[in-house]
Amino acid sequence: MPYIDNARFDVSIIGAGPAGLSAAYILAKNGLKVVVLERGRTPGSKNLYGGRVYAKPLEEIYENLRNEAPIERWVKKERFSIMSRGELFTVEYSSQDSTSFVAYLSKLTNWMAQKAEEAGAVIVTDVRVDKLYLEDGVVKGVVSGDDILKTDVVIDAEGVNRLILERLGLVEKLNPSQVALGLKQVIRLDPVKIEARLGLSPGEGLAWLIIGQPTGFLPGGAFIYTNSSTISIGFVVFLDEACKRATKHVFDILEEFKQTPTIKNIISDGVLVEYGAHLTPEAGLDMSPPKLYSDGLLVVGDAAGLLLNLGYTIRGVDFAAYSGYLAAKTILKAHSEGSYRKENLSLYQKLLEESFIMKELRRHRGISKILKSSEVFTEYPEILISMVGKLFQIQDSSPTLIQALRESIKGKTSLVRILWSMFKMVRAI
Ligand SMILES: Cc1cc2nc3c(=O)[nH]c(=O)nc-3n(C[C@H](O)[C@H](O)[C@H](O)COP(=O)(O)OP(=O)(O)OC[C@H]3O[C@@H](n4cnc5c(N)ncnc54)[C@H](O)[C@@H]3O)c2cc1C
């Protein structure tokens, strides 16, 4: 571990992602001595996501978010498409009242780090925490290599891999059925071209989800988000399903998606400037540690399984940041009471339960299983595209809707089965 000033820290935080940094900001702002330890070269250098953040939870933490944060575009258009054989069926919603924005996670994380540092937190990069430091079963700091950093309380904000929790025996090894694999590329393009090609007014942002062909018909979805002068394009697929069903490498599936006529036209003369891959925790509460607190320890963000993927939208950053905020509130209260034992830290679980995070996760519990097992991503895109094609590509006579549907499902499935899976999906979402 690099030399860290002897000044005793009250709190050490593992990981400079949205969860850890939001906790650090609130704690430092309220006078506690905080150190954030990050294994990456800079805060944000190891983070990767799709592109869109819901603003309200973040505005409770960062009052001046709208004016200060590195926001690329506010999302004014939502598009949802089904793609098969290069053909596209799209539903679009547009509104000038936007509740979410597009941003680079690395820039947003850097801005959060700057806010935490301005408030007095110390951020040390290039340090990997190996394990927690315990005294008589109570967490009393962290260990990195041969170094021990003693603090009164630790926040684990290490993200989805949560190797530290695994080493402590608090969670089992990650299982492919609990996570999804995300791939993403960032393509630089003239803003005027972005807007013209995607039907946007100057400065408007787009969030576009596409299912079916873009993921090679694997359960999951592709996304396109517009930054100021780049487009983020990629997809998220359930890892176990990808391992079982993928017939080609996921990178090739993404390249094929980029070669479909619709996408090719959008990104033509664009320059690839960034690419990466990352896991997301998809099993939500079913992969959370049994308790998110213990003596001297709180677990926040992806490490706690606090992410919701509803298929048409994914909420991880706001959940992570807000859980960090609630952890900070808990620690401030425990500090005033003079003890970080689990009796005091259990307030975190209570605050989480009362917040939108647990309400959302409970309301949609089991969604990942339903999304994963649903034919909506695998068989149905082709059926729907075939049906829509029959309706619109008129030769001499035009079929009725029911005739077009019957012809499209013939030999593949039954109407009852389609209605049943649609019902299950709609009820879960
Ligand atoms: C492809 C993809 C698309 C996504 N799209 C969206 C989206 O559009 N909108 C959205 O809201 N969310 C999205 N998410 C989810 C979102 O990125 C996460 O939920 C969010 O980043 C979680 O924040 P966190 O702080 O908990 O963890 P992370 O952001 O993962 O941060 C954890 C940090 O801990 C550090 N770390 C880990 N282990 C150690 C260690 N031992 N020592 C020191 N440091 C350590 C890591 O380097 C990292 O910086 C997406 C995720 C993926 C993969």
The ligand as an SDF file (V2000), in Angstrom:
LIG
                    3D

 53 58  0  0  0  0  0  0  0  0999 V2000
  -22.6600   -3.4790  -19.7240 C   0  0  0  0  0  0  0  0  0  0  0  0
  -23.2770   -2.8110  -18.5400 C   0  0  0  0  0  0  0  0  0  0  0  0
  -24.2760   -1.8740  -18.7370 C   0  0  0  0  0  0  0  0  0  0  0  0
  -24.8210   -1.2000  -17.6590 C   0  0  0  0  0  0  0  0  0  0  0  0
  -25.7160   -0.2060  -17.9070 N   0  0  0  0  0  0  0  0  0  0  0  0
  -26.1550    0.5620  -16.9010 C   0  0  0  0  0  0  0  0  0  0  0  0
  -26.9330    1.7080  -17.1680 C   0  0  0  0  0  0  0  0  0  0  0  0
  -27.1730    2.0860  -18.3180 O   0  0  0  0  0  0  0  0  0  0  0  0
  -27.3890    2.4260  -16.1180 N   0  0  0  0  0  0  0  0  0  0  0  0
  -27.1030    2.0780  -14.8190 C   0  0  0  0  0  0  0  0  0  0  0  0
  -27.5530    2.7900  -13.8970 O   0  0  0  0  0  0  0  0  0  0  0  0
  -26.3290    1.0100  -14.5370 N   0  0  0  0  0  0  0  0  0  0  0  0
  -25.8310    0.2530  -15.5310 C   0  0  0  0  0  0  0  0  0  0  0  0
  -24.9950   -0.7950  -15.2630 N   0  0  0  0  0  0  0  0  0  0  0  0
  -24.7120   -1.1550  -13.8650 C   0  0  0  0  0  0  0  0  0  0  0  0
  -23.7420   -0.1660  -13.1740 C   0  0  0  0  0  0  0  0  0  0  0  0
  -22.5750   -0.0020  -13.9340 O   0  0  0  0  0  0  0  0  0  0  0  0
  -23.3760   -0.6790  -11.7860 C   0  0  0  0  0  0  0  0  0  0  0  0
  -24.5420   -1.0800  -11.1050 O   0  0  0  0  0  0  0  0  0  0  0  0
  -22.6440    0.3650  -10.9430 C   0  0  0  0  0  0  0  0  0  0  0  0
  -21.4580    0.7710  -11.5810 O   0  0  0  0  0  0  0  0  0  0  0  0
  -22.3210   -0.2170   -9.5690 C   0  0  0  0  0  0  0  0  0  0  0  0
  -21.5540    0.6850   -8.8180 O   0  0  0  0  0  0  0  0  0  0  0  0
  -20.6280    0.1680   -7.6250 P   0  0  0  0  0  0  0  0  0  0  0  0
  -19.9610    1.3790   -7.0580 O   0  0  0  0  0  0  0  0  0  0  0  0
  -21.3910   -0.7110   -6.7190 O   0  0  0  0  0  0  0  0  0  0  0  0
  -19.5580   -0.7870   -8.3160 O   0  0  0  0  0  0  0  0  0  0  0  0
  -18.5020   -0.4780   -9.4590 P   0  0  0  0  0  0  0  0  0  0  0  0
  -18.9360    0.6360  -10.3100 O   0  0  0  0  0  0  0  0  0  0  0  0
  -18.2010   -1.7870  -10.1090 O   0  0  0  0  0  0  0  0  0  0  0  0
  -17.2180   -0.0040   -8.6300 O   0  0  0  0  0  0  0  0  0  0  0  0
  -16.4880   -0.8990   -7.8200 C   0  0  0  0  0  0  0  0  0  0  0  0
  -15.0650   -0.3590   -7.6940 C   0  0  0  0  0  0  0  0  0  0  0  0
  -14.3560   -1.1540   -6.7500 O   0  0  0  0  0  0  0  0  0  0  0  0
  -13.0450   -1.3670   -7.2230 C   0  0  0  0  0  0  0  0  0  0  0  0
  -12.5360   -2.5820   -6.5710 N   0  0  0  0  0  0  0  0  0  0  0  0
  -13.0190   -3.8580   -6.7090 C   0  0  0  0  0  0  0  0  0  0  0  0
  -12.3280   -4.6860   -5.9300 N   0  0  0  0  0  0  0  0  0  0  0  0
  -11.3980   -3.9460   -5.2810 C   0  0  0  0  0  0  0  0  0  0  0  0
  -10.3710   -4.2560   -4.3230 C   0  0  0  0  0  0  0  0  0  0  0  0
  -10.1880   -5.5050   -3.8920 N   0  0  0  0  0  0  0  0  0  0  0  0
   -9.5900   -3.2500   -3.8650 N   0  0  0  0  0  0  0  0  0  0  0  0
   -9.7680   -1.9580   -4.3080 C   0  0  0  0  0  0  0  0  0  0  0  0
  -10.7200   -1.6220   -5.2260 N   0  0  0  0  0  0  0  0  0  0  0  0
  -11.5200   -2.6030   -5.6810 C   0  0  0  0  0  0  0  0  0  0  0  0
  -13.2260   -1.5090   -8.7270 C   0  0  0  0  0  0  0  0  0  0  0  0
  -12.0080   -1.2700   -9.4330 O   0  0  0  0  0  0  0  0  0  0  0  0
  -14.3000   -0.4410   -9.0030 C   0  0  0  0  0  0  0  0  0  0  0  0
  -13.7130    0.8150   -9.2780 O   0  0  0  0  0  0  0  0  0  0  0  0
  -24.4200   -1.5100  -16.3270 C   0  0  0  0  0  0  0  0  0  0  0  0
  -23.4150   -2.4640  -16.1080 C   0  0  0  0  0  0  0  0  0  0  0  0
  -22.8420   -3.1000  -17.1990 C   0  0  0  0  0  0  0  0  0  0  0  0
  -21.7400   -4.0920  -16.9590 C   0  0  0  0  0  0  0  0  0  0  0  0
  1  2  1  0
  2  3  1  0
  2 52  2  0
  3  4  2  0
  4  5  1  0
  4 50  1  0
  5  6  2  0
  6  7  1  0
  6 13  1  0
  7  8  2  0
  7  9  1  0
  9 10  1  0
 10 11  2  0
 10 12  1  0
 12 13  2  0
 13 14  1  0
 14 15  1  0
 14 50  1  0
 15 16  1  0
 16 17  1  0
 16 18  1  0
 18 19  1  0
 18 20  1  0
 20 21  1  0
 20 22  1  0
 22 23  1  0
 23 24  1  0
 24 25  2  0
 24 26  1  0
 24 27  1  0
 27 28  1  0
 28 29  2  0
 28 30  1  0
 28 31  1  0
 31 32  1  0
 32 33  1  0
 33 34  1  0
 33 48  1  0
 34 35  1  0
 35 36  1  0
 35 46  1  0
 36 37  1  0
 36 45  1  0
 37 38  2  0
 38 39  1  0
 39 40  1  0
 39 45  2  0
 40 41  1  0
 40 42  2  0
 42 43  1  0
 43 44  2  0
 44 45  1  0
 46 47  1  0
 46 48  1  0
 48 49  1  0
 50 51  2  0
 51 52  1  0
 52 53  1  0
M  END
$$$$
